[in-house]
Amino acid sequence: MKKILQYLTTWKFWKELFIMTLGMTIAAAAVYYFMMPGKLVLGSISGLSIVIANVLGLAGITVKVSWVVTAINAILLLLAWLLIGSEFGAKTVYTAMILGPLLDFWAWVCPYEKLIEPGLNSVMGDPLLDLIVFVLVVSISQTILFSINASTGGLDILAKIVNKYLHFDIGVSVTVAGAIICCTAFAINPFRMVVIGLVGTWMNGLALDYFMASVNRRKRICIVSDQSEQIRSYIVDTLSRGCTIYDVRGGYKGEPHTEIQSLLTTDEFSSVMNYIKAHDIKAFITAGNVSEVYGLWNHRKHKKVEK
């Protein structure tokens, strides 16, 4: 209990609480304004909730979509806590539980009925445009939450479990599970709308992978230089990054050289390149993008990067 109370007073807790609230507010807006008006069902718990609420409505039982979202998320939270970890579980408890209330919040702020022209059931005037806007907005929200080891709940919990244990890309996991949920929309939507939902689910997976790769992107840099010790010292002592040193031999003259490999952020990569240029260091450099890093990667920086 003492550790929990100490954590609640840290800057990290309040920063991540704000980020989670912001991310879920964005996600709720996407669901309320671009999914609910046209009963657009994508592969998500929100889409499944729309189906369930409408099916119950046909049976004479009136249930709010927000209530169904909250109920399903409550069931999935136990899986998050047990299979992924307490931190992810605790964060997802918060994000999942506020999605329903945030849907009601947007309904109170500006009901979507005010934004829809007479005779239409789409905020953008076309289901395809609603789909595109929804995918972009919700993918940004998912990326924000995944980057701090949280999620929007629901389908994202299942995607995170598959990502952790089977090492599939999160986007692929979202797409496969989402496609199954999309097929439930046959209960309330015509074939055309179901196809639109399937396309949207596929687009959501692609967009999520793209945004996640952009957020997590690192530079793998390889430097061959006779002044390798000077470069190594800068990477280790100034940037607080690790590196690996290899003894290599040139294929043209057969002369021995030293190669340094390191994983850096984009800013750190620019800093190294500026340092090499400023000190007129002779070097052969190659660099490539790395979208995921596992293991001993130092997320917390203690030393200032020189620009």
C-alpha positions as CSV (number, residue, x, y, z in Angstrom):
1,M,0.0,0.0,0.0
2,K,2.9,2.4,0.8
3,K,4.4,1.8,-2.6
4,I,1.1,2.5,-4.3
5,L,0.6,5.8,-2.4
6,Q,4.1,6.8,-3.3
7,Y,3.5,6.1,-6.9
8,L,0.3,8.2,-6.9
9,T,2.4,11.2,-5.9
10,T,4.9,10.8,-8.8
11,W,5.0,13.0,-11.9
12,K,5.0,9.8,-14.0
13,F,1.6,8.8,-12.6
14,W,-0.1,12.2,-13.3
15,K,1.5,12.5,-16.7
16,E,0.3,9.1,-17.8
17,L,-3.1,9.7,-16.3
18,F,-3.5,12.8,-18.4
19,I,-2.3,10.9,-21.5
20,M,-4.7,8.1,-20.9
21,T,-7.6,10.5,-20.4
22,L,-6.7,12.4,-23.6
23,G,-6.3,9.2,-25.6
24,M,-9.7,7.9,-24.5
25,T,-11.4,11.2,-25.1
26,I,-10.2,11.0,-28.7
27,A,-11.3,7.4,-29.0
28,A,-14.7,8.1,-27.6
29,A,-15.2,11.0,-30.0
30,A,-14.3,8.7,-32.9
31,V,-16.8,6.1,-31.8
32,Y,-19.6,8.5,-31.0
33,Y,-19.4,10.7,-34.1
34,F,-18.3,8.3,-36.8
35,M,-19.5,4.8,-35.7
36,M,-22.7,5.2,-33.9
37,P,-24.8,7.5,-36.3
38,G,-24.6,5.0,-39.2
39,K,-24.2,1.9,-37.1
40,L,-20.8,1.4,-38.7
41,V,-19.4,-1.8,-37.2
42,L,-15.7,-2.2,-37.3
43,G,-13.7,-4.9,-35.6
44,S,-13.8,-3.5,-32.1
45,I,-15.7,-4.0,-28.8
46,S,-17.5,-0.7,-29.6
47,G,-18.7,-2.1,-32.9
48,L,-19.8,-5.4,-31.2
49,S,-21.6,-3.3,-28.5
50,I,-23.5,-1.4,-31.3
51,V,-24.7,-4.8,-32.7
52,I,-25.7,-6.1,-29.2
53,A,-27.6,-2.9,-28.3
54,N,-29.5,-2.8,-31.6
55,V,-30.3,-6.6,-31.5
56,L,-31.7,-6.1,-27.9
57,G,-33.6,-3.0,-29.2
58,L,-35.3,-5.2,-31.9
59,A,-36.3,-7.5,-29.0
60,G,-37.9,-4.6,-27.2
61,I,-35.0,-4.1,-24.7
62,T,-33.5,-0.6,-24.7
63,V,-29.9,-0.6,-23.7
64,K,-27.4,2.2,-24.2
65,V,-24.3,1.4,-26.3
66,S,-22.1,2.9,-23.5
67,W,-23.6,0.4,-21.0
68,V,-22.7,-2.6,-23.2
69,V,-19.2,-1.2,-23.8
70,T,-18.6,-1.0,-20.1
71,A,-20.0,-4.5,-19.4
72,I,-17.8,-6.2,-22.0
73,N,-14.7,-4.3,-21.0
74,A,-15.2,-5.3,-17.4
75,I,-15.1,-9.0,-18.5
76,L,-11.9,-8.5,-20.6
77,L,-10.1,-6.6,-17.9
78,L,-9.5,-9.7,-15.9
79,L,-7.6,-11.2,-18.8
80,A,-5.5,-8.1,-19.1
81,W,-4.6,-8.3,-15.4
82,L,-3.7,-12.0,-15.4
83,L,-2.0,-12.5,-18.8
84,I,-0.3,-9.2,-19.5
85,G,0.6,-7.7,-16.1
86,S,-0.6,-5.5,-13.3
87,E,0.6,-2.2,-14.8
88,F,-1.1,-2.8,-18.2
89,G,-4.1,-4.2,-16.3
90,A,-4.4,-1.3,-14.0
91,K,-4.1,1.3,-16.8
92,T,-6.6,-0.6,-18.9
93,V,-9.1,-0.7,-16.0
94,Y,-9.1,3.0,-16.0
95,T,-9.3,3.5,-19.8
96,A,-11.9,0.8,-20.3
97,M,-14.2,2.1,-17.5
98,I,-14.1,5.7,-18.8
99,L,-15.0,4.9,-22.4
100,G,-18.7,4.5,-21.7
101,P,-19.0,7.7,-19.6
102,L,-17.0,9.6,-22.3
103,L,-19.5,8.5,-24.9
104,D,-22.2,10.1,-22.8
105,F,-19.9,13.1,-22.3
106,W,-19.7,13.8,-26.1
107,A,-23.5,13.2,-26.4
108,W,-24.0,15.9,-23.8
109,V,-21.4,18.3,-25.3
110,C,-22.7,18.0,-28.9
111,P,-25.2,15.3,-29.9
112,Y,-24.3,13.9,-33.3
113,E,-27.9,14.5,-34.4
114,K,-27.1,18.2,-34.6
115,L,-24.3,17.5,-37.1
116,I,-26.3,15.3,-39.5
117,E,-28.2,16.7,-42.4
118,P,-31.9,15.7,-42.8
119,G,-32.2,12.3,-44.5
120,L,-28.7,11.2,-43.7
121,N,-27.3,9.0,-41.0
122,S,-23.7,10.0,-41.4
123,V,-21.8,13.0,-39.9
124,M,-19.5,13.2,-43.0
125,G,-22.4,12.6,-45.4
126,D,-21.0,9.3,-46.6
127,P,-20.2,6.1,-44.7
128,L,-16.9,5.7,-46.5
129,L,-15.7,9.1,-45.3
130,D,-16.9,8.3,-41.8
131,L,-14.9,5.1,-42.0
132,I,-11.7,6.9,-43.1
133,V,-11.9,9.6,-40.4
134,F,-12.8,7.0,-37.7
135,V,-9.8,4.8,-38.6
136,L,-7.3,7.7,-38.6
137,V,-8.6,9.2,-35.3
138,V,-8.9,5.9,-33.4
139,S,-5.5,4.7,-34.6
140,I,-3.9,7.8,-33.2
141,S,-5.7,7.1,-29.9
142,Q,-4.5,3.5,-29.9
143,T,-0.9,4.5,-30.6
144,I,-0.9,7.1,-27.8
145,L,-2.1,4.4,-25.3
146,F,0.0,1.5,-26.5
147,S,3.1,3.8,-26.2
148,I,2.6,4.0,-22.4
149,N,1.7,0.3,-22.0
150,A,-2.0,1.0,-21.9
151,S,-4.9,0.4,-24.3
152,T,-8.4,1.4,-25.1
153,G,-9.6,-1.9,-23.7
154,G,-11.8,-4.4,-25.4
155,L,-10.2,-5.7,-28.6
156,D,-6.9,-4.0,-27.8
157,I,-6.6,-6.3,-24.8
158,L,-6.8,-9.4,-27.0
159,A,-4.4,-7.8,-29.5
160,K,-1.9,-7.1,-26.8
161,I,-2.1,-10.7,-25.5
162,V,-1.5,-12.1,-29.0
163,N,1.4,-9.6,-29.5
164,K,3.0,-10.6,-26.2
165,Y,2.8,-14.4,-26.4
166,L,2.8,-15.0,-30.2
167,H,4.9,-11.9,-31.2
168,F,2.5,-10.9,-34.0
169,D,2.3,-7.3,-35.0
170,I,-0.4,-5.5,-33.0
171,G,-2.0,-4.4,-36.3
172,V,-2.3,-8.0,-37.5
173,S,-3.8,-9.1,-34.2
174,V,-6.4,-6.2,-34.3
175,T,-7.3,-7.1,-37.9
176,V,-7.9,-10.8,-37.4
177,A,-9.9,-10.5,-34.3
178,G,-11.7,-7.4,-35.7
179,A,-12.8,-9.2,-38.8
180,I,-14.6,-11.9,-36.7
181,I,-16.5,-9.1,-34.8
182,C,-17.4,-7.4,-38.1
183,C,-19.2,-10.5,-39.3
184,T,-21.7,-10.1,-36.4
185,A,-22.9,-6.9,-38.1
186,F,-24.9,-9.0,-40.5
187,A,-27.5,-9.0,-37.7
188,I,-28.3,-5.3,-38.1
189,N,-26.6,-4.1,-41.3
190,P,-26.8,-4.8,-45.1
191,F,-24.0,-6.6,-46.9
192,R,-22.5,-3.3,-48.1
193,M,-22.1,-1.9,-44.6
194,V,-20.5,-5.1,-43.4
195,V,-17.9,-5.0,-46.3
196,I,-17.2,-1.4,-45.4
197,G,-16.6,-2.5,-41.8
198,L,-14.2,-5.2,-42.9
199,V,-12.3,-2.7,-45.0
200,G,-12.2,-0.3,-42.1
201,T,-10.8,-3.0,-39.8
202,W,-8.1,-3.8,-42.3
203,M,-7.2,-0.1,-42.6
204,N,-7.2,0.2,-38.8
205,G,-4.6,-2.5,-38.6
206,L,-2.4,-0.9,-41.2
207,A,-2.7,2.5,-39.7
208,L,-2.0,1.2,-36.2
209,D,1.2,-0.6,-37.4
210,Y,2.3,2.6,-39.2
211,F,1.8,4.9,-36.2
212,M,3.3,2.4,-33.8
213,A,6.4,2.0,-36.0
214,S,6.7,5.8,-36.2
215,V,6.5,6.2,-32.4
216,N,9.0,3.3,-31.7
217,R,11.4,4.0,-34.6
218,R,15.1,3.8,-33.7
219,K,18.2,4.2,-35.8
220,R,20.6,1.4,-36.0
221,I,23.9,3.0,-36.9
222,C,27.1,1.3,-38.0
223,I,30.4,3.4,-38.0
224,V,33.8,2.2,-39.3
225,S,36.5,4.7,-38.3
226,D,40.1,4.9,-37.1
227,Q,38.9,7.3,-34.5
228,S,36.4,4.9,-33.1
229,E,37.4,5.5,-29.4
230,Q,36.4,9.2,-29.7
231,I,33.0,8.2,-31.2
232,R,32.5,5.5,-28.6
233,S,33.2,8.0,-25.8
234,Y,30.6,10.4,-27.2
235,I,27.9,7.7,-27.5
236,V,28.5,6.3,-24.1
237,D,29.4,9.3,-22.0
238,T,27.4,12.1,-23.6
239,L,24.3,10.3,-25.0
240,S,24.2,7.6,-22.3
241,R,23.7,4.9,-24.9
242,G,25.3,1.5,-25.2
243,C,27.2,0.3,-28.3
244,T,28.9,-2.8,-29.6
245,I,32.5,-2.8,-31.0
246,Y,33.7,-5.2,-33.6
247,D,37.2,-5.7,-35.1
248,V,36.8,-5.8,-38.9
249,R,39.0,-6.0,-41.9
250,G,38.6,-4.1,-45.1
251,G,37.9,-6.2,-48.1
252,Y,39.8,-4.0,-50.5
253,K,43.2,-3.6,-48.8
254,G,42.7,-6.1,-46.0
255,E,43.6,-3.4,-43.4
256,P,42.1,-3.8,-39.8
257,H,39.4,-1.4,-38.7
258,T,37.0,-1.0,-35.8
259,E,33.2,-0.9,-36.3
260,I,30.8,0.6,-33.8
261,Q,27.1,-0.4,-33.8
262,S,24.5,1.4,-31.7
263,L,20.7,1.9,-31.5
264,L,19.8,5.6,-31.2
265,T,16.7,7.8,-31.3
266,T,16.4,10.1,-34.3
267,D,17.6,13.1,-32.3
268,E,20.6,11.1,-31.0
269,F,21.5,10.0,-34.5
270,S,21.4,13.6,-35.7
271,S,23.6,14.5,-32.7
272,V,26.2,11.8,-33.6
273,M,26.3,12.9,-37.2
274,N,26.8,16.6,-36.2
275,Y,29.6,15.5,-33.8
276,I,31.4,13.6,-36.4
277,K,31.1,16.5,-38.9
278,A,32.1,19.1,-36.3
279,H,35.3,17.2,-35.3
280,D,36.2,16.3,-38.9
281,I,36.2,12.6,-38.1
282,K,36.9,10.3,-41.1
283,A,34.3,7.6,-41.0
284,F,32.2,5.2,-43.1
285,I,28.6,5.3,-41.8
286,T,25.5,3.3,-42.6
287,A,22.1,3.7,-40.8
288,G,18.7,2.0,-40.9
289,N,15.4,2.2,-39.2
290,V,14.4,-0.3,-36.5
291,S,10.7,-0.3,-35.6
292,E,10.9,-2.4,-32.4
293,V,13.4,-2.7,-29.6
294,Y,13.4,-5.4,-26.9
295,G,15.5,-6.0,-23.8
296,L,17.8,-3.5,-22.1
297,W,16.8,-0.2,-23.8
298,N,17.1,2.9,-21.6
299,H,13.9,4.9,-22.0
300,R,15.0,7.4,-19.3
301,K,17.7,9.8,-20.4
302,H,19.8,11.5,-17.8
303,K,22.2,13.4,-20.1
304,K,21.3,16.2,-22.4
305,V,21.7,15.5,-26.1
306,E,23.7,18.1,-28.0
307,K,22.1,19.6,-31.0
